[in-house]
Amino acid sequence: MELIREEFGKSTKGEKVFLYKLRNDNGITVNLTNYGAIITSIETPDKKGKFDNVVLGFSSLSDYLSKEYLDNCPYFGCVAGRYANRIAKGKFTLDGKEYTLAVNNGPNHLHGGITGFDKVLWAPHKIEKPDIIGVELKYRSVHMEEGYPGNLDVTVIYTLNHKNEFGIEYKAETDHPTVVNLTNHIYFNLTGKQENILHHNLKLHTGRCTETDETLIPTGKINEVTGTPFDFTEERELGSKIKELKDGYDLNFVLDSDGKKLKKAAVLSEESTGRTLEVLTTEPGIQLYTGYYIPNIKGKNGEQFGQYAGVALETQHYPDSPNHPDFPSTELRPGGPFHSKTVYRFGTK
């Protein structure tokens, strides 16, 4: 097991930013930075033992800070928060008081607003144990930051073990009632060559999804997926029915979760390389996003990104939950810690 820290550049405020390289004894490598808690690359072997980067990202901090990237903001590999996904019209009511958030995605609030957790500097601390390595990242989101009430102390723990499992653990505490929904926005492309992901195979361990309106806000209804393009209860190619959808897949699927035990949510695989990715989570939902709006920009090794360059499997609570009392609650109150865990298990077949 190996954990290396390097300087990655400086923030717009002149603060030092670091890159952490995690490598297990099987050669799997995860690179991450404390800017935005971003996963910049994950290298895994294919069925012939060839290692490639299987996520979308950049090799320099300046690319994440560039106007081209920020104007399009595809959220490569970052932690999204304080509230991941959408909140309708940027408004919610908590304990009888209405809060107004930034509207940054059509008529709605997305991924925490203009300056979400993806654009802040986190305080890092290395984790080094015989069977696991990682980085613990901490951030304090102050009261009314981006319109959210309460000082929120957030911890994200990234770990890599000998079983080729990359773990993400989220913890949060508040001093005032608030809402919290955290996820990581990694885009996967198991080809390692940045071909599009339409020939990737996906199986979801659920047959239900949240119905949405034309702006991707849930209506409150939970739909069965049988007989629709959203049915991934049996493994099939992502591109097999994608032409039936205007902008590809961007939908929350409902998982059977008690919020405590890790349960299988999804399996992604790619036939030519034999790479597989299993997703386990304690979360009640998983957002499937096939990257229709990924901009045409150059990636880590000069790869050309663009539409369908990667697929995100974002474990989460449902979008717009603060405005839907019947959905699993995203409210967090003083003394009631937020805790969530997701594991990405890499393999070959």
N, C-alpha and C positions, 0 to 999 in steps of 0.2 A: 504494500500500500504506500502511496506517495502523495504528498500534498505540498504544492509549491505556490508561493505568493510572488507576483510580479507587479510592477507599476503598469497601469493601463492608460494613464493620461491624467488630465486635470479637468474638473468640472467647469462649467461656465463661471463659477464663483472662484476658481483657482484652487479648489480643494483636490488633494491627491485621490485618485481612484485606483483600486487594485483589481487585478485579475487573479483568480484562484484556479489552480489546475489539480483536479482530483483524478488519481489513477489507481485502479485496483490491480491485483496480481494477474488478472486475466487480460489486462491491456486496455480495458474500457476506460475512457477518459472523459471527464466532464469539466468544461471550463465555464466559470461564472464570474461575474463582477458585482461589486457592492453598489454600483450605480443601477438603480431600478431593480436590484436583485435579479439581474438578467442572466439567463443561461445562454452563453454565446456559442457553444458547440458541444456536441456529444459524439464521440467516436466509438463505433462498435464494429465487430467483425461480421462479414457475410459468411455464407456457408463454406466458402473456400479459405476463410481466415483472413481475408483482405479487410483492412480497417478503413472506414470512411466516416465523415461527419454526416449525421442523419437529422440535423435540425437546422433551421434557418437562422442566420446571424451574421455578425461582422467581426473582423479581426482587429478593429481599432475603435476606440471610444468616440473618435471624431465622427464616425459614420452614424452612431446613435444620436449624436448631437446636431447632425446636419439638417439644414432647412428642408432638403428633399425628403429625408426620413420623417421629420416631425410634421411636415405638412400632410403627409399621407398616413403616418402613425399606425403601422400594422401591428405594433406591440410585440415584436419578436422576443420570445423567451422571457418576458418580464413577469413580475408579480403585478396583478391588476387589483386595485383597491383605492379607496376604502370600500367601495362597493363594485365588485366585478360584474360585468354585463350591464344591462340597461335598467334605468328607472324612468318610468313614463313622465314626459314633460318636465323632468328634472325636479319633481316635487314628491314629498311624502309627508305623512302626518304621524307623529309619535307623541303619545300621552296628551293628545289634544292640541298640539302645536304643529303648525305646518312649517316645513323646512324647504328652502329653495336652493337647488344645486345648479351648476353650469349645464347648459344644453349644448352638447358637443357632438351629437350624432343625429342629424336631422332634427326632429322635435324633442329628442330625448337626451338623457344623461347616460354616458357610457364610461365604464372602467374607472370611476373615481373622479372624472372631470378633466379640466385643462391641465392641471399638474397633479396627476394621480401618483400612486406608489411607484409607477414605472419610470418616473422622472426625478426621483429624489435619491439622496445618498444615504445608504444604510451603514450602521456601525457593525463591522465584521469581527468575528472571533473564530479562530480555527478549532476544529474538533479532530483529535488524533487518538484513536484507540486501536488495539491489535486487529480487530475484525471490521472496523468501520472508520471512515474518514469523512470530514464534511466541514461546512462553514455555517455558523449561526449569525444571522443578520438581524439587527434591531433598528426600529424606527419609531419615533414619537410623532404621531399626527395630532397637531394641536387643535384645541377647541375651535370649531367653525372653519377649519381648513377645508376649502372647497365646498363650504356650506354645511358640513356635518358637525353635529353637536358632540361635545366630549373630547377630552384628551385621551387619545387611544394609543396605548403602548403595544406595538406589534413585534412579534418575533417570527422569523422564517428560518427553518433549519433544513439545510440541504445535506444529504448523506449519500455515500456510495459504499456498498459492501461487496463481499466476495461472491455473492449470488447474482451479481450483475443487476442489482436492484438500486435504482436511484430514487431516494425517498424525499418527499417534501412535507414538512410538518409546519402547521401554522398555529400560532397562539396569539391571543389578544386580550387585553384588559382595558376597561374604561372607567372614568370617574363620573360619568354622566350617561344616562340612557342614550343609545345610538343604534345604528344599524351597521352590520359588517358582513361582507361576502368577499372571500379571497380566493384567487385561483392563480395558476401560472399559464401564460399564453404561449407555451412552446408550440412551434410548428414543426411537425415531423415530415421527413421525406426519406423513406428507408432505402431508396435507390442509392443514395450517397452521391448521385451524379446531378441532382437537381432537375431531373426530368419531372414532368408533372405527376401528381399523385392519383390520377384517375384510374390507374391499374392496380393500385393498392387494394387489398381485400380487408373488409371490416366486418366484425361481428360485435354487436352490442348486446349486453345481458339485460335487455329490457324490451318490452313491446309497447311502451307508452311514451308519449311526448306532450309537451305543453303547446296547446294551440296558440298561434300568434296572429296579430293583425298585420297590416301591410308595413308597419314600422318595426316589426319584430318584438312588439310588446305582447305578453301573454294576455289572452282574453279571460283567463280563469278556468277554462275548460281543459281537461286532460283527455287526450285522444288515444285510441288504439291505433297502432301503425299498420295492422294487417291490411294488405291490398293497396298500400300507398308506397310512394318512393322513399318513405322514411323507415321502411321495414328492413332492419339489419339483424333480425333475430336469427337468421341463418347467414353465414359468411357469404359475402358477394363483393364485387368490385365497386368502388366508390363512384366510378363513372358510368355504371350500367344503366342508371335511371336519372342521371344528373341533368340531362337535357329537358326533363319534364319540369325543372325548377328554374325560375328566372335568374337567380344569382347563386346557384349551387346550394349547398347545405349550410345553414346557420340557425341551428335549432337546439333547444334544451330537451334532453331525454330524461325521463323520470326513472330513478333507480330505487331498488328496494334496500333501504338503509335504515339502521337504527342509530346512526351517528357515532357509533363507538367502534364497531368491528370493521376491519378492512374487508371489502367484498369486491369480486370481479365486476368490472364495469364494461371493459372493451378489450378486444384483441385486434391489432392491426398487423398486417403482414404484407410482404412483397415477394412475389414468386421468383423473379430473376436472381435476387440476392439471397433468398431464403431467410431474410431478417424478419423477426417477429417482435412485437411490442405488446405486452399485457399491461392493462391499467387497472389498478385496484384502488379503492377509495372508501372513506367513511362518509363522503358527501351524498346528498339525496338526488343530485343531478349531474349530467355531463353534457356540455355544449359541443356539438359537432360543427366545426366550421372548416370548409374546404378552401378557403383563401381566395374567393372570387375577386376581392379588392386588394390583393397584395400588389404593391406598385412594381413597375418595371425598373428595378434598381439592382446594382451589382452586390453580390454577397461576399462571404468570407474569403473565398479563393477566386474571386472574379466571376463566380457563377451569375448567370442572368436570372433574377427572380421575376415573378409576374404571376398572373392569374393561375390558380391551382398549383403553385409551386410547393405548397406544404399544407398539411392538415393539422388542425388544432383539436385536441380532445381535452376540453377544459372542465375539470371537476369543480362543482359549485353548488350553491343553493340556486333556486330558480330565479330567472330575471324578474325584476319588478316585485319581488316578494313583499317589500314594505307596504305596497298598495293592494296586497291580496292576503287577507287574514287566514284564508284556508290553506295557503302554501306553508311549508315548513318555515318557521320563524327565523328571521335574520336579526332580530333585536338582541342587543347586548346591554346588560345593566351592570352597575358597580357590584363587584363581588361574584359575578358570574362569568368565569373565563371562557373565551372562545377557543375551541380546539378542533383541528381538522388534520387529516393525514391522507396523502396520496402516494402511491408507489408505482413507478414505471419499471417494469421488468423486461430486460432485453434478452433475446435469444435468437436461435436459428432453427430452421427445420428443413 
